[in-house]
Structures are given as C-alpha cells and as structure tokens.
Amino acid sequence: MKGLFILILALCATLNSYCQTSEDYINQGIAKSQQLDFTGAIADYNKAIEIDLYNVVPYVLRADTKYKLMDYRGAIVDCDKAIGFDAKNAKAYNIRGHAKIMLFQHDGGLADLTKTIELEPKNGEAYYFRGMDKIFLGQKDSGCSDLSKAGELGYSDAYKAIRLDCN
C-alpha cells in the first residue's frame, strides 16, 4: 500500500511538470528576470516558445532579456520573429531599435523607433532615444525636438539631455 502511494505521488509530480503552460513559463521567466537571473529567464521563455510557437510574448520578453545581456543580435532575431507574428507590436520595434543602434545600425534603429512612436504616440522613451540618436548623427534640431516631446510625455531624462545637448 505504501509503495502504491509513493508511485501515485511520483506520477502526480511528473504529470504536473509536464502540465505547465506557456503562460506559466512566461511568468516564471518574468520573476527570474526581476531577480536578475537572466539565463534562467531565457530558459523559461524558451520553454514557453516550445509549448506555443506562435505566442509573441515570450519572443519579446526573451529579446528584452537578451538586450540586457548585450546580445543585441539575438534580441534583433527575437524581435524579427515577434514582428513577423504581430506587425503592430510596439515593444518589439522599440527593443529592436535600441539593439540596432547599439550595433551602429542607425538607419534601421531610427526606423524602428519611428515605428514604435507611430504605434504608441505617447511613448516618451522612444522619442528620447530617437532624439539622442539623431543628435549623435548630427541632426541636432530634429533630435532636440524629439527630446522636447519626450519631456512633455513625462520622460524626465529628456530635460537633462536638452540642457546638455540642445542649448
């Protein structure tokens, strides 16, 4: 009888580990990312993708995590996949834009940040980073205009950048 009970417990534990949903792994990945366990977060996002190949969310979260690990090319690949499934995913364009800029692919990065702004007109962060990159590229007037808009939208770092780069 005791052996049967142990067998049932083992079976339940095994089945439970196979019954995790994509959402479960996404939530685990988010928790690990918040604890700065980026490698563990990526592993969970990979499992979420294995379960639901067409779910955009784990691709975007994995891209964001890869970006934090400075794996900019990997972040771009994941964003490309997410955008392929959902061409209106502003977060994917935003991450991809940042990653491209970090790889000195400024034209592509600016285009992605512009698309982010098109999809989310109140995204102060996108205006800020687009403005900073424009200033870097010598497009001071346009860049300062973006920084001003970022500040209006509540992105407070924009005002510091305006004082340093636009006066």
Buried (B, 14 or more C-beta within 10 A) or exposed (E): EEEEEEEEEEEEEEEEEEEBEBBBBBBBBBEBBEEEBBEBBBBBBBBBBEBBEEBBBBBBBBBBBBBEEEBBEBBBBBBEBBBEBBEEBBBBBBBBBBBBBBBEBBEBBBBBBBBBBEBBEEBBBBBBBBBBBBBEEEBBEEBBBBBBBBBEBEBEBBBEBBEEBBE
